[in-house]
Amino acid sequence: MESYLVDQEGYYGEFGGAYVPEILHKCVEDLQQAYLPIIGSADFQHEYRALLRDYVGRPSPLYRARRLSERYGTQIWLKREDLNHTGAHKINNTVGQILVARRMGKRRIIAETGAGQHGVATATVCALMDMECIVYMGETDVQRQHINVEKMKMLGATVVPVTSGNKTLKDATNEAIRDWCCHPADTFYIIGSTVGPHPYPDMVARLQSVISEEIKVQLLEQTGRDWPDYLMACVGGGSNAGGTIYHYIDDPRVKIVLAEAGGLGVDSGKTAATIALGQVGILHGARSYVIQSPDGQIEEPYSISAGLDYPGIGPMHANLAARGRARVIPVNDDEAVAAAYELTRLEGIIPALESAHALGALPKMQFRPEDIVVLTVSGRGDKDIETYLNYYKR
Ligand SMILES: *Cc1c(COP(=O)(O)O)cnc(C)c1O
């Protein structure tokens, strides 16, 4: 059977690869050669596992949500990435990548961020490891997400506002790549999702795969079997979903459901539903689905959730969708906000707006009472309280 994991050349079916400027070929190739031996080494595993346990707070609980289960007539288990240090799954990846960077002898860390969540997770591990940290962020996002900017500064990072283009994530990404081209020898680029040129999608998925590794153990302990009928997660670039499904990706007993951001509606022109709309193109160094205009310009995506507001999707998930392995459901702003209130009132858990999209897919599903559904709550809602409160005031 053909696997849904990455192949030797860095492709998932027709998606993936490494489309980078000439000057970065060597950097990307060095990383391609280095990442598997490093991640596989006993020394790395020892340090990484200890930090996940003592610094991040893993394993994150697998919580049986009884009232939510009753509402949907099935058994729903929540994988609580919201309880991690810094409030989301992103820290699993930045802890891992900074350990890779150190083992490659790099001293300078760069990153790009949209909502600021990946910037904060990167600045956090740079403080921990005493590494220089430069975060590129579109000027529009700097204004929209000023608390995260303050956090990054307090952590000791330099935040560089990017004023080109629309002054958002796509432009910050271009600027980060430009920086990497100028400092290829001493700089490590920490990418925050399963996107970018090979080996980033695979490296990030492996570093997040601790999520499904834990789900296996926890499900076996609590239900007597180590696999669910359904795995559900939201997708921006695809890292929390990638981690959630990693150890089940080639197991046909497990159905995969991904929620992407519908924004104001897939046909409204204000959406981030990449799979529903996307055409194949190259973005951020990889071949994948991309929201683009008829003449190939990347279009500005929209979602109420800053973390899902990305015009592409990781190549792993593009392939899962193209081959029918995953069902991808667009969830609109209003559906996500309603789902966040529902979880809050039923379980006393305020989810991140991103995670609320995964919850917003529940009413679109038909479950049997005996089904085991595992849904990843990728982050906590503290950063989104104002958006939640203002939503119904308008
Ligand atoms: C960044 C973020 C996401 C989206 O990123 P993925 O790589 O698709 O997981 C989802 N949830 C939260 C809480 C985030 O911060």
The ligand as an SDF file (V2000), in Angstrom:
LIG
                    3D

 15 15  0  0  0  0  0  0  0  0999 V2000
   -1.5850   28.5470   14.6110 C   0  0  0  0  0  0  0  0  0  0  0  0
   -2.7570   27.8580   15.1790 C   0  0  0  0  0  0  0  0  0  0  0  0
   -3.5450   26.9750   14.4050 C   0  0  0  0  0  0  0  0  0  0  0  0
   -3.3390   26.7540   12.9420 C   0  0  0  0  0  0  0  0  0  0  0  0
   -2.1350   26.1710   12.5800 O   0  0  0  0  0  0  0  0  0  0  0  0
   -1.9720   24.6720   12.1340 P   0  0  0  0  0  0  0  0  0  0  0  0
   -0.5700   24.5910   11.6760 O   0  0  0  0  0  0  0  0  0  0  0  0
   -2.9510   24.3980   11.0340 O   0  0  0  0  0  0  0  0  0  0  0  0
   -2.2470   23.8140   13.3200 O   0  0  0  0  0  0  0  0  0  0  0  0
   -4.5900   26.3050   15.0310 C   0  0  0  0  0  0  0  0  0  0  0  0
   -4.8690   26.5040   16.3320 N   0  0  0  0  0  0  0  0  0  0  0  0
   -4.1480   27.3480   17.0970 C   0  0  0  0  0  0  0  0  0  0  0  0
   -4.5370   27.5170   18.5330 C   0  0  0  0  0  0  0  0  0  0  0  0
   -3.0740   28.0540   16.5510 C   0  0  0  0  0  0  0  0  0  0  0  0
   -2.3720   28.8970   17.3280 O   0  0  0  0  0  0  0  0  0  0  0  0
  1  2  1  0
  2  3  1  0
  2 14  2  0
  3  4  1  0
  3 10  2  0
  4  5  1  0
  5  6  1  0
  6  7  2  0
  6  8  1  0
  6  9  1  0
 10 11  1  0
 11 12  2  0
 12 13  1  0
 12 14  1  0
 14 15  1  0
M  END
$$$$
